[in-house]
């Protein structure tokens, strides 16, 4: 993920204040296998959020350090321990073929995402598309994400 914070244009309305968890932070949360609820995120101060956004989380050592940092911040700010994500949670973005939920949502918008187009997307973009079609997610940013990622 190139270590440094990087947000998408479809997130621009909230990324300056970090009032919501940006995709690049959610990507890190999945990498460390911890569930950080929006209610937990809201209890972190802006400096905490910025640290979580800017701290690298790619190598095994960085992932371990990030997990410790995240766990400690959550415990200090919320008084709670974070829950672990199930093994393989939301890993559809790693598939070689476009996940069915992404295909269905794109098709509903008249967009075809071929296997080659899917394979050409960087991991963070694939991750974002999978997150944007999850049940319970309003998905209003799916179309803007498709446009931003050059799929429309």
C-alpha positions as CSV (number, residue, x, y, z in Angstrom):
1,X,0.0,0.0,0.0
2,X,3.0,2.2,-0.2
3,X,3.2,2.9,3.5
4,X,1.9,6.5,3.4
5,X,-1.7,7.6,3.8
6,X,-3.6,7.7,0.6
7,X,-7.3,8.4,0.3
8,X,-9.6,8.1,-2.6
9,X,-11.5,11.0,-4.1
10,X,-14.8,9.4,-3.2
11,X,-13.8,9.8,0.4
12,X,-12.8,13.4,0.2
13,X,-15.8,14.7,2.1
14,X,-14.6,13.2,5.4
15,X,-10.9,12.4,5.0
16,X,-9.6,15.8,6.2
17,X,-11.4,15.4,9.6
18,X,-10.9,11.6,9.6
19,X,-14.5,11.3,11.0
20,X,-14.9,8.0,9.1
21,X,-12.4,5.3,8.7
22,X,-10.7,5.7,5.3
23,X,-10.2,2.7,3.0
24,X,-6.4,2.7,3.4
25,X,-6.9,2.4,7.2
26,X,-9.5,-0.3,6.8
27,X,-7.0,-2.1,4.6
28,X,-4.5,-2.0,7.4
29,X,-7.1,-3.2,9.9
30,X,-7.8,-6.2,7.8
31,X,-4.0,-6.8,7.4
32,X,-3.6,-7.0,11.2
33,X,-6.8,-9.0,11.7
34,X,-8.6,-6.6,14.1
35,X,-12.1,-5.2,14.0
36,X,-12.2,-1.5,14.8
37,X,-15.8,-0.3,15.0
38,X,-16.7,3.3,13.9
39,X,-17.7,3.9,17.6
40,X,-14.1,3.0,18.6
41,X,-12.7,5.2,15.8
42,X,-14.9,8.1,17.1
43,X,-13.3,7.8,20.5
44,X,-9.8,8.3,19.1
45,X,-8.5,11.8,18.9
46,X,-7.5,13.3,15.6
47,X,-3.8,12.8,16.4
48,X,-4.4,9.1,17.1
49,X,-6.3,8.7,13.8
50,X,-3.5,10.5,11.9
51,X,-0.9,8.2,13.4
52,X,-3.0,5.1,12.4
53,X,-3.4,6.6,8.9
54,X,0.3,7.3,8.4
55,X,2.0,4.4,10.2
56,X,3.2,1.8,7.6
57,X,1.7,-1.7,7.7
58,X,3.2,-3.8,4.9
59,X,6.0,-5.9,6.2
60,X,5.6,-8.6,8.8
61,X,7.4,-6.4,11.4
62,X,5.2,-3.4,10.5
63,X,2.1,-5.4,10.7
64,X,3.0,-6.7,14.2
65,X,3.9,-3.1,15.3
66,X,0.7,-1.7,13.9
67,X,-1.4,-4.4,15.6
68,X,0.3,-3.5,18.9
69,X,-0.2,0.2,18.3
70,X,-3.8,-0.2,17.4
71,X,-4.6,-2.5,20.3
72,X,-3.0,-0.1,22.8
73,X,-4.7,3.0,21.4
74,X,-8.1,1.2,21.5
75,X,-7.6,0.0,25.0
76,X,-6.5,3.4,26.2
77,X,-9.2,5.4,24.4
78,X,-12.1,3.0,24.7
79,X,-11.3,0.8,27.6
80,X,-12.0,-2.2,25.4
81,X,-10.0,-4.9,23.6
82,X,-10.5,-5.2,19.9
83,X,-12.1,-8.3,18.5
84,X,-10.1,-10.5,16.0
85,X,-11.4,-10.9,12.5
86,X,-12.1,-14.5,11.4
87,X,-9.4,-16.1,9.3
88,X,-9.7,-15.0,5.6
89,X,-12.3,-12.3,6.5
90,X,-13.2,-10.3,3.4
91,X,-10.4,-11.6,1.3
92,X,-12.4,-11.7,-1.9
93,X,-10.3,-8.8,-3.2
94,X,-7.4,-11.2,-3.5
95,X,-9.2,-13.4,-6.0
96,X,-7.9,-13.7,-9.5
97,X,-11.5,-13.4,-10.8
98,X,-13.7,-10.4,-10.1
99,X,-15.8,-11.3,-7.1
100,X,-19.5,-12.1,-7.9
101,X,-20.8,-9.3,-5.6
102,X,-18.6,-6.7,-7.4
103,X,-19.6,-8.0,-10.8
104,X,-23.3,-7.9,-9.9
105,X,-23.2,-4.4,-8.6
106,X,-21.1,-3.2,-11.6
107,X,-23.4,-4.9,-14.0
108,X,-26.4,-3.2,-12.4
109,X,-24.7,0.1,-13.3
110,X,-24.0,-1.1,-16.8
111,X,-20.3,-1.7,-16.2
112,X,-18.4,-4.8,-17.1
113,X,-15.3,-5.6,-15.0
114,X,-13.3,-8.3,-16.9
115,X,-10.8,-10.5,-15.3
116,X,-8.0,-8.5,-17.0
117,X,-9.4,-5.2,-15.7
118,X,-9.7,-6.7,-12.2
119,X,-6.2,-8.0,-12.3
120,X,-4.9,-4.6,-13.4
121,X,-6.3,-2.8,-10.3
122,X,-4.0,-2.2,-7.4
123,X,-4.8,-4.2,-4.2
124,X,-6.2,-1.2,-2.4
125,X,-8.6,-0.4,-5.2
126,X,-9.8,-4.1,-5.3
127,X,-10.2,-4.0,-1.5
128,X,-12.3,-0.8,-1.7
129,X,-14.6,-2.2,-4.3
130,X,-15.2,-5.4,-2.2
131,X,-15.9,-3.2,0.9
132,X,-18.3,-1.0,-1.0
133,X,-20.5,-3.9,-2.0
134,X,-20.7,-5.6,1.4
135,X,-24.1,-6.1,2.9
136,X,-24.9,-3.3,5.2
137,X,-22.7,-0.8,3.4
138,X,-24.8,1.9,1.7
139,X,-22.7,1.5,-1.4
140,X,-23.3,5.1,-2.7
141,X,-19.6,5.4,-3.4
142,X,-19.4,2.3,-5.6
143,X,-20.2,4.2,-8.8
144,X,-17.8,7.1,-8.0
145,X,-15.1,4.5,-7.1
146,X,-15.6,2.8,-10.5
147,X,-15.2,6.1,-12.2
148,X,-12.1,7.0,-10.1
149,X,-10.5,3.7,-10.8
150,X,-11.0,4.1,-14.6
151,X,-13.6,1.3,-14.9
152,X,-16.2,3.7,-16.4
